[in-house]
Amino acid sequence: MTTRLVRRSFSGGGCLGVSFFLALLAGAGSVSSHETLTTTVLFDREIVRVLNAHCVMCHAADGPAFPLSTYEETWLKGRRIRAEVIARHMPPWAAVPGYGDFANDNGLTLREMQFVVSWVEGLGPRNAGRVFLNVQDPDRPRPREIRAERHDGHWQVGTPELTREIAAELPSSAGVARVVVDPGIASIRHLRALEYQPGNRRAVRAVFFTVERTGQWLGSWTPWYGFVQLPPKVGHRLPPGSRIVAEIHYRSGAPAAERGVLGLFFDESLSALMDTDLTIEARTDRRSTPRSVRLQADPKVRGQATVPSDTYAVALWPELPAGLTAIEVSARSRAGATEVLLFAKDPPAEWPTPYVFKKPVLLRAGTSLVVTGSFADGTDAPLRVRVSRYRAPG
């Protein structure tokens, strides 16, 4: 048996040759020759899990951001990743932990943040030094490379009963395109779930689906959460002739086309129907607010609505105006108890998202829903929040 080594392996880094590893160090410019590996966090174990859960849905070859699938791609971007994670700029999720529990939460946990920071500061080892991908042995297959993989291209909820194509031409400037889809509903149907598979992940940032005549929110797609599924035995009532509006948010760049597929899931045996969305508009009362207060550096807007009957909140959908730095949605009971349902800081307008509760939140009749927003640039534009809900049975 003849074994040929392409180059001598560097055991500390796990699988990079000496010459390649030194070239990477020279290119990084931020690692001194005296630094050594000081972490037990490995790319093949902890980091690839973080990438799979939060990153590769955007950081891929056909995505809107630079790819982070392989060890080499991630290692070279390590310092930038560390800075973005510490600043909480990436992944794009503005909700502050501890206020609301969301099914589509894309924020890093404290443990995941510690993994990333420790790995970068510890010189980013690939594995424990027992797997060498740069060894060629004709009598033994090459070890499989561990890399982050995006799991898409298939339906996650199941096989949809009905599918429709979403086709839109996207101009070069960032904006919103609206497409009206006729699902061909000839009799009353009850929609229990909605899922979307985009055709242009490089350009599309989010898609929101509403009923054309009422504007009721049906569901949405974001790169990290591509479907909305209602609680068991709960559904949207779609009368005959109902049409669906797809609101496509896209990034700037060269003109592009979107050719996606919308999947609809129905259930006719329901015990509760979704009610019309409760819309809360927060704004400054200019009649009672002094001009000196309106022009302060951090003006606030406020609005509230009262829940008329026992209601379950399924999701919150804020429509983000420019300059918004923080938003809070709280529920105040008749007894005076207050629960913060959502608190988000610096929500990125380029990554709009709903906030879908893991479990529906019960709001008793008479509960006041209060929306407060803060702005940094002296504006006080109206802030609207939709509450997707259904009435409590009985």
C-alpha distance (Angstrom), angle and dihedral (degrees) to the residues before:
residue distance angle dihedral
M1 . . .
T2 3.79 . .
T3 3.76 121.7 .
R4 3.80 120.1 -168.0
L5 3.80 121.8 -165.2
V6 3.76 115.1 -149.5
R7 3.83 89.7 -155.6
R8 3.78 134.8 -23.8
S9 3.80 112.2 -78.6
F10 3.75 123.6 -118.5
S11 3.80 104.2 -134.7
G12 3.83 96.5 -165.0
G13 3.81 93.6 59.3
G14 3.77 90.6 39.7
C15 3.80 103.4 -132.8
L16 3.79 115.0 8.0
G17 3.79 120.2 105.7
V18 3.80 117.8 -117.0
S19 3.78 95.3 -110.5
F20 3.80 94.3 46.5
F21 3.80 92.4 45.2
L22 3.83 92.6 50.4
A23 3.79 89.6 49.0
L24 3.78 89.9 54.2
L25 3.79 91.2 49.4
A26 3.78 91.4 50.6
G27 3.80 90.9 49.4
A28 3.80 93.8 48.5
G29 3.80 92.2 59.1
S30 3.80 93.4 -167.2
V31 3.82 101.3 80.7
S32 3.79 120.0 82.6
S33 3.80 124.0 -143.6
H34 3.81 90.3 -113.6
E35 3.82 96.0 58.5
T36 3.81 118.7 106.7
L37 3.77 135.4 -173.2
T38 3.79 108.3 -73.9
T39 3.81 103.7 169.0
T40 3.76 139.3 75.9
V41 3.82 91.5 -155.3
L42 3.80 109.8 111.7
F43 3.78 132.5 -163.0
D44 3.81 93.0 -136.2
R45 3.80 91.6 53.6
E46 3.84 117.3 25.9
I47 3.80 105.5 10.9
V48 3.79 97.3 50.5
R49 3.81 89.0 54.4
V50 3.80 90.8 54.0
L51 3.80 90.5 49.0
N52 3.81 92.1 49.1
A53 3.80 92.8 49.5
H54 3.80 100.6 42.5
C55 3.81 115.7 6.3
V56 3.81 121.3 36.2
M57 3.79 93.8 65.4
C58 3.83 85.3 76.0
H59 3.81 103.3 13.7
A60 3.79 97.9 69.1
A61 3.79 136.7 109.8
D62 3.82 92.1 -94.2
G63 3.80 95.6 34.5
P64 3.81 133.6 98.8
A65 3.83 95.0 -101.0
F66 3.81 139.0 47.3
P67 3.83 113.0 -71.4
L68 3.80 121.4 -96.4
S69 3.79 101.2 -179.7
T70 3.80 104.4 110.6
Y71 3.77 132.7 51.1
E72 3.80 92.3 -113.2
E73 3.83 93.5 50.9
T74 3.79 91.5 50.1
W75 3.81 96.2 42.6
L76 3.81 92.9 53.7
K77 3.84 91.1 51.4
G78 3.82 94.0 42.7
R79 3.80 99.1 113.4
R80 3.78 92.1 46.3
I81 3.81 91.5 47.9
R82 3.80 90.5 50.4
A83 3.82 92.1 52.0
E84 3.81 93.3 47.9
V85 3.80 92.6 47.8
I86 3.80 94.3 49.1
A87 3.81 91.1 48.1
R88 3.85 89.4 46.8
H89 3.81 90.3 -128.2
M90 3.78 91.6 126.7
P91 2.90 136.8 79.4
P92 3.82 91.7 32.9
W93 3.80 104.2 -114.3
A94 3.81 120.1 124.8
A95 3.82 102.5 -177.3
V96 3.80 112.0 112.5
P97 3.83 112.9 -129.0
G98 3.79 115.2 -107.7
Y99 3.81 96.3 38.9
G100 3.79 109.2 88.6
D101 3.80 129.2 -16.7
F102 3.80 112.4 -115.3
A103 3.79 132.4 -167.0
N104 3.81 92.1 -149.3
D105 3.81 95.6 47.7
N106 3.80 107.1 148.9
G107 3.80 98.0 175.5
L108 3.79 122.0 119.4
T109 3.78 116.5 -109.6
L110 3.80 117.8 -126.1
R111 3.80 89.2 -105.3
E112 3.81 92.0 52.4
M113 3.79 90.7 49.3
Q114 3.80 90.0 51.3
F115 3.80 90.2 50.6
V116 3.81 92.0 53.8
V117 3.81 95.7 45.1
S118 3.81 93.2 45.0
W119 3.80 92.4 48.0
V120 3.80 94.3 50.6
E121 3.79 94.7 43.8
G122 3.82 90.0 46.2
L123 3.84 92.1 57.8
G124 3.78 95.2 -99.7
P125 3.82 108.2 -91.8
R126 3.78 117.1 -156.6
N127 3.80 99.1 -147.4
A128 3.77 141.1 -26.3
G129 3.81 92.5 -73.2
R130 3.79 96.4 -97.6
V131 3.83 97.9 103.2
F132 3.80 118.2 66.0
L133 3.79 114.7 -173.0
N134 3.81 93.1 -179.4
V135 3.82 94.8 66.2
Q136 3.79 117.5 100.6
D137 3.78 114.7 -156.1
P138 3.81 116.1 168.9
D139 3.79 90.7 -157.9
R140 3.80 96.0 52.7
P141 3.81 129.3 50.5
R142 3.78 116.4 -114.5
P143 3.83 112.4 -98.0
R144 3.78 114.5 -101.3
E145 3.77 113.1 -100.8
I146 3.80 114.2 -122.7
R147 3.79 109.7 -131.7
A148 3.77 138.3 156.5
E149 3.80 114.5 -97.2
R150 3.76 130.7 -164.9
H151 3.78 112.7 -132.8
D152 3.78 106.0 -146.6
G153 3.77 138.7 109.4
H154 3.81 91.9 83.7
W155 3.80 136.2 76.5
Q156 3.80 112.9 -95.3
V157 3.81 99.5 -169.6
G158 3.80 93.4 46.8
T159 3.79 135.8 -94.0
P160 3.83 108.2 -29.1
E161 3.77 118.9 -128.5
L162 3.79 91.0 -140.1
T163 3.80 133.1 23.5
R164 3.78 130.9 -170.6
E165 3.80 132.1 -177.4
I166 3.80 119.2 -118.3
A167 3.82 109.6 -151.6
A168 3.80 124.3 -179.1
E169 3.80 138.9 154.7
L170 3.80 111.0 -131.8
P171 3.82 118.3 -152.9
S172 3.81 122.0 -139.7
S173 3.82 95.7 -101.7
A174 3.80 119.7 75.4
G175 3.77 115.6 -101.1
V176 3.78 147.3 108.1
A177 3.81 127.4 -65.7
R178 3.80 121.0 -163.7
V179 3.79 123.4 -151.8
V180 3.81 124.7 -177.0
V181 3.80 114.5 -144.8
D182 3.80 125.0 -164.1
P183 3.83 108.1 -153.1
G184 3.80 90.5 -172.4
I185 3.82 97.3 -117.9
A186 3.80 107.9 -179.8
S187 3.82 98.4 173.5
I188 3.80 136.4 21.5
R189 3.80 110.4 -62.6
H190 3.79 131.1 -176.5
L191 3.79 115.6 -139.9
R192 3.81 114.6 -150.5
A193 3.82 101.1 169.9
L194 3.77 142.5 10.2
E195 3.80 130.3 -161.0
Y196 3.79 133.3 -179.6
Q197 3.79 133.8 -159.1
P198 3.81 110.4 -163.8
G199 3.77 121.7 -145.7
N200 3.81 97.1 -154.3
R201 3.79 110.7 42.2
R202 3.79 91.3 167.0
A203 3.81 93.4 65.2
V204 3.82 106.9 24.1
R205 3.83 116.1 84.3
A206 3.82 101.4 172.8
V207 3.81 141.5 -14.3
F208 3.81 124.9 -152.8
F209 3.80 122.3 -165.3
T210 3.81 122.9 -153.2
V211 3.81 138.2 165.5
E212 3.80 109.0 -95.8
R213 3.79 98.9 -135.1
T214 3.80 100.3 39.7
G215 3.80 104.4 24.8
Q216 3.80 89.8 -130.7
W217 3.80 112.9 163.6
L218 3.81 112.5 -115.8
G219 3.77 101.8 173.4
S220 3.76 144.5 -60.2
W221 3.79 147.0 -133.9
T222 3.78 127.3 -130.8
P223 3.82 125.2 167.1
W224 3.81 91.1 -103.9
Y225 3.83 98.6 40.2
G226 3.77 116.3 32.6
F227 3.81 102.6 176.5
V228 3.80 144.8 37.3
Q229 3.78 120.2 -143.7
L230 3.79 120.8 -173.7
P231 3.82 123.2 -137.6
P232 3.82 115.7 -83.4
K233 3.80 114.7 -70.9
V234 3.82 92.5 10.0
G235 3.80 122.9 112.0
H236 3.79 148.4 154.7
R237 3.80 116.1 -100.5
L238 3.81 110.4 -130.3
P239 3.83 113.9 -170.4
P240 3.81 121.2 -148.9
G241 3.79 112.0 -72.1
S242 3.81 94.2 23.4
R243 3.78 114.3 158.3
I244 3.80 127.9 -160.4
V245 3.79 125.9 -135.9
A246 3.81 117.3 -146.6
E247 3.81 112.1 -156.2
I248 3.81 105.7 -161.2
H249 3.81 117.7 -162.4
Y250 3.80 111.6 -161.4
R251 3.80 138.7 177.4
S252 3.79 128.2 -117.1
G253 3.79 120.5 -94.9
A254 3.77 137.4 94.2
P255 3.81 116.1 -15.2
A256 3.79 109.0 -83.8
A257 3.77 142.7 178.9
E258 3.78 127.9 -125.8
R259 3.80 118.7 -149.8
G260 3.78 107.5 172.3
V261 3.80 135.4 156.7
L262 3.80 124.8 -125.3
G263 3.80 117.4 -154.7
L264 3.82 121.5 -158.9
F265 3.81 125.6 -161.6
F266 3.81 121.1 -163.0
D267 3.81 135.6 -165.0
E268 3.78 121.6 -176.3
S269 3.84 96.7 -172.9
L270 3.80 101.4 77.7
S271 3.77 134.8 152.2
A272 3.83 97.3 -165.3
L273 3.80 136.4 29.2
M274 3.78 127.2 -148.5
D275 3.80 112.4 -104.0
T276 3.80 124.5 -139.0
D277 3.79 112.7 -74.7
L278 3.78 116.3 -91.0
T279 3.82 106.0 -131.3
I280 3.79 119.5 -158.5
E281 3.80 119.0 -167.0
A282 3.79 118.7 -161.6
R283 3.78 119.0 -162.9
T284 3.80 141.8 148.8
D285 3.80 116.1 -93.5
R286 3.81 98.8 -131.1
R287 3.79 92.8 -173.9
S288 3.81 94.0 63.7
T289 3.82 101.8 26.9
P290 3.83 117.2 87.4
R291 3.79 115.6 -123.4
S292 3.82 90.9 -119.5
V293 3.80 89.4 59.7
R294 3.81 93.9 44.7
L295 3.80 90.4 55.1
Q296 3.79 97.4 47.8
A297 3.82 118.7 123.7
D298 3.80 94.4 -105.9
P299 3.81 109.0 33.0
K300 3.78 119.9 180.0
V301 3.78 135.2 -145.6
R302 3.76 124.6 -156.7
G303 3.78 138.2 -170.6
Q304 3.78 138.9 161.2
A305 3.78 143.5 -170.7
T306 3.79 133.0 -166.7
V307 3.79 122.2 -125.3
P308 3.84 105.7 -127.4
S309 3.82 97.2 -158.4
D310 3.79 140.2 7.6
T311 3.79 103.8 -60.6
Y312 3.79 139.4 176.8
A313 3.82 115.6 -139.4
V314 3.81 112.1 -144.2
A315 3.80 102.0 176.9
L316 3.80 145.1 -9.3
W317 3.80 120.8 -135.1
P318 3.82 115.1 -170.4
E319 3.80 118.7 -165.6
L320 3.79 100.2 -143.3
P321 3.82 118.3 -140.8
A322 3.81 120.9 -157.3
G323 3.81 116.2 -83.3
L324 3.82 96.6 24.9
T325 3.81 110.6 150.4
A326 3.81 101.8 172.8
I327 3.78 140.5 7.8
E328 3.78 130.9 -167.8
V329 3.79 128.6 -172.1
S330 3.80 115.0 -171.3
A331 3.79 136.0 173.4
R332 3.82 119.0 -139.6
S333 3.79 116.3 -166.7
R334 3.79 125.5 -145.9
A335 3.80 88.3 -102.8
G336 3.79 90.4 57.9
A337 3.81 99.3 -106.3
T338 3.81 113.1 141.9
E339 3.80 127.8 -153.3
V340 3.80 121.8 -174.1
L341 3.81 107.4 -136.6
L342 3.80 95.7 -178.8
F343 3.79 136.1 7.8
A344 3.80 115.6 175.9
K345 3.80 129.1 175.6
D346 3.80 123.8 -153.2
P347 3.81 95.2 -10.8
P348 3.83 105.9 -156.9
A349 3.80 110.2 -119.7
E350 3.82 89.8 -155.8
W351 3.82 90.5 60.8
P352 3.82 105.6 47.0
T353 3.79 115.1 -176.4
P354 3.79 141.2 167.7
Y355 3.78 119.4 -126.6
V356 3.80 107.3 -126.8
F357 3.79 115.6 -165.3
K358 3.80 117.8 -129.2
K359 3.78 87.5 -138.6
P360 3.81 124.6 19.0
V361 3.81 111.8 -99.5
L362 3.81 115.3 -127.8
L363 3.80 113.5 -133.0
R364 3.79 114.3 -171.4
A365 3.79 121.7 -138.7
G366 3.79 110.7 -82.3
T367 3.81 94.4 28.6
S368 3.82 113.0 143.3
L369 3.79 116.4 -136.6
V370 3.80 109.3 -153.5
V371 3.81 124.3 -165.5
T372 3.81 120.2 -165.0
G373 3.78 126.0 -179.1
S374 3.81 133.7 -175.2
F375 3.80 127.6 -154.4
A376 3.78 129.3 -159.9
D377 3.80 103.6 -162.5
G378 3.77 100.8 57.2
T379 3.80 95.2 -97.6
D380 3.76 124.8 124.1
A381 3.79 103.7 -166.0
P382 3.79 118.1 169.5
L383 3.79 114.7 -86.4
R384 3.80 116.7 -150.2
V385 3.78 126.3 -165.7
R386 3.78 123.8 -175.2
V387 3.78 119.0 -152.2
S388 3.80 113.4 -153.1
R389 3.82 106.6 -151.4
Y390 3.77 150.3 153.4
R391 3.78 130.7 -152.3
A392 3.77 118.3 -102.2
P393 3.84 110.5 -106.6
G394 3.78 113.8 -103.4
